[in-house]
């Protein structure tokens, strides 16, 4: 079952169960997937495209959550936590930082990168290899650390 089908089935289930948090989150996923389907020449949303869109939504929720917690807005933070938990059910398990570091070290060795001027080359390969299994900020910080 594709992610698009899972989202559509989840919406039906959430409507029957009157689960407002799930319904709100699944509708936002469906909206993002519809935007992806209509934005380019590709009218079919593959699981890879769907994962990128869901990952983007999760990142937005994390950013909002940190802002709400800083400002002491627990009422809004609860909503973001609920939505983030539902979004994470669609995402692949995140890699440990040690695994990410190992992959990046291999890329640096493979490419012969030695300074910050090679960061773009290493980042491109790392994101291509790791994909949505690690946050871009984590990847970037590890690359900077290893190239510095």
N, C-alpha and C positions, 0 to 999 in steps of 0.2 A: 504494500500500500504506500503510495507516494505521500509526501508531506502535505500537499494540497488536499488530498483525500482525507488525511488524518485531521486536518484543520476543519474541513467541512463536516466530518462526522462528529468532531468534538463540539462544534457549534450546536448541532442538533441535540447532543447529549446534555450540554450545558443549559440549553433552553428548557428541556424537559425537567431537569433537576433544579431549575431556577437558581443556578450558580452564577451570580452576577460577575464575580471576579474572573472566572474562566471565560465567560461569554464576552466580556469586555476585551480581554487579552486576545482571544481567538479571533475576534472581529478585527482587531488591530493588525494581527498577522495576515488575515485574509486581505485587508486593505493594502498592506505592503506588497503582497504577492500579486494583487491585481495591478498595482502601479508598475511592478516589474514586467508583467505581461504586456502592458500597453506602452511602456516607455521606449522600447527598442524594436528592432526588426524581428526579435524572437518572441513569438506569441505563446510559446510553451514554456512554463516555468519548471525547470528541472529541480531535482532535490538539491543540487549544488547551489543554484541560484536562490532557492528557498532558504537554505541554511545561512547564506550570506545575509539575506534580508532579516532573518530572525536574529542572527548575531548582532546586526546593527540595532535592532529594537532592544535587545538585552543590554547592549552598551549604553543606549540612551537611558534605560531604566536605572542602570548602575550610577550614571552621572547624576541623574535627578535625585536618586536616593541619597547620595553623598551630600548634595546641596541641602536637601530637606533635613538631614540629620544635623548638619552644621548650624542650620537656622532654627533648630528645635521644633520643626513642624512634624511631629510624630503622626498626626492624622494623615498627612500626605505620604509620609514614609511607609506607612502600613500598606497603602495601595500599591506603591512601587514594589515593595517586597513581594506582595501577592502576585503581581504580574510577572516579576522577574522569575519567581519559582515556576510559574507555568511555562514561560519562554524557555527556561533551561531544560524542560523535559524534551524539547525538540532538538536541542543541541547535542553534539557528541561530547563525551566526557573530556574535560580539559586535561591537558598534559601537565605533569609535575614540572616545576621549574628546572629540576636537574635533567629531565629528558630533553627539554627545550635547549638547555645549555649544551648538552651533548650533540644534538643535531646541528646547532649553530657552529660549534667548534669543528665539526666535520666539514661544514660548508666553507669555513674560513681556511681550513687546511687544503681542501679541494681546489679552491679558487686562488690560493696564495695571497689572500688579502692580508695587509699588514698595518694599515693605518685608517684613519677616519675617512679618507678619500675613497675608500673601497666600500663604505657603508651601504650605499645605494645598491651595489651589486649583491652584497651579502643579504640585505633586507629582502630584495626581490626574490632571491632563491629560497630564503627562509620562509617567507610568507607563502610561496608556492608549495613548499614541502609540508609545512605545518598546517596551513589553511586556518580553519576555524577552531582548531584544537587548542589554541593558546591566544591570549589577548595580544593585540599589536603593540601595546605599551610594554608588555613584558618582553616580547621579542626585541623591540627597539632598545630597551635598557640593557639587555644581555649583550646584544651586538655592540653597543657603545662601550660597555665594560670590557669586552674581550678585545676590541680593536684599540682601546686607549693605551 
